[in-house]
């Protein structure tokens, strides 16, 4: 969302912002995920995998760790909705929303 705010502040048209986000999402989806079983830096260990197999659980995530794939990427409809919401609630991205969050003219 930060990039969208910066693009809007710089006067980039909404259709270009939406297209950028969509292309970024496609690039993210095309990246090959790490092979966690063969990655020594991975948080899952063979002991954790064995314990999970014994208990019948399938996840070995640690408490406090976020699944980055859930929070990465977007679709065009989400960005259209976000832009529309900000404009509806605050009147505009800049100065409306940005002023509201404390990023006023003195910061810009």
CORBEL-V621244 format. One record per residue. N is the residue number from 1. RES is the residue in one letter. OMEGA is omega in radians with two decimals (999 if undefined). BURIAL is I if it has 16 or more other C-alpha atoms within 10 Angstrom, else O. Layout:
((N:RES:OMEGA:BURIAL) (N:RES:OMEGA:BURIAL))
//
This chain:
((1:X:3.13:O) (2:X:-3.14:O) (3:X:3.10:O) (4:X:3.13:I) (5:X:3.12:I) (6:X:3.12:O) (7:X:3.14:O) (8:X:3.12:I) (9:X:-3.14:O) (10:X:3.09:O) (11:X:3.10:O) (12:X:-3.14:O) (13:X:-3.11:O) (14:X:-3.09:I) (15:X:3.08:O) (16:X:3.09:O) (17:X:-3.13:I) (18:X:3.12:I) (19:X:3.10:O) (20:X:3.14:O) (21:X:3.13:I) (22:X:3.10:I) (23:X:3.10:I) (24:X:3.13:I) (25:X:3.11:I) (26:X:3.12:O) (27:X:3.13:O) (28:X:-3.12:O) (29:X:-3.12:O) (30:X:3.11:O) (31:X:3.12:O) (32:X:3.14:O) (33:X:3.09:O) (34:X:3.04:O) (35:X:-3.02:O) (36:X:-3.12:O) (37:X:-3.09:O) (38:X:-3.11:O) (39:X:-3.11:O) (40:X:3.12:O) (41:X:-3.13:O) (42:X:-3.10:O) (43:X:3.14:O) (44:X:3.13:I) (45:X:3.12:I) (46:X:3.08:O) (47:X:3.12:O) (48:X:3.12:O) (49:X:3.10:I) (50:X:3.12:O) (51:X:3.13:O) (52:X:3.12:O) (53:X:3.13:O) (54:X:-3.09:O) (55:X:3.14:O) (56:X:3.10:O) (57:X:-3.11:O) (58:X:-3.13:O) (59:X:3.11:O) (60:X:-3.10:O) (61:X:3.12:O) (62:X:3.08:O) (63:X:3.14:O) (64:X:3.12:O) (65:X:3.09:O) (66:X:3.03:O) (67:X:-3.06:O) (68:X:-3.09:O) (69:X:3.12:O) (70:X:-3.05:O) (71:X:-3.12:O) (72:X:3.08:O) (73:X:3.11:I) (74:X:3.03:I) (75:X:-3.08:O) (76:X:-3.11:I) (77:X:3.13:O) (78:X:3.14:O) (79:X:3.07:I) (80:X:-3.14:O) (81:X:-3.14:O) (82:X:3.13:O) (83:X:-3.14:I) (84:X:3.14:I) (85:X:-3.13:O) (86:X:3.14:I) (87:X:3.13:O) (88:X:-3.08:O) (89:X:-3.01:O) (90:X:-3.14:I) (91:X:3.12:O) (92:X:3.02:I) (93:X:3.13:I) (94:X:0.28:I) (95:X:-2.99:O) (96:X:-3.08:I) (97:X:-3.09:I) (98:X:3.06:I) (99:X:-3.09:I) (100:X:-3.14:O) (101:X:3.07:O) (102:X:3.11:O) (103:X:-3.03:O) (104:X:-3.07:O) (105:X:-3.13:O) (106:X:3.10:O) (107:X:-3.09:O) (108:X:999:O))
//
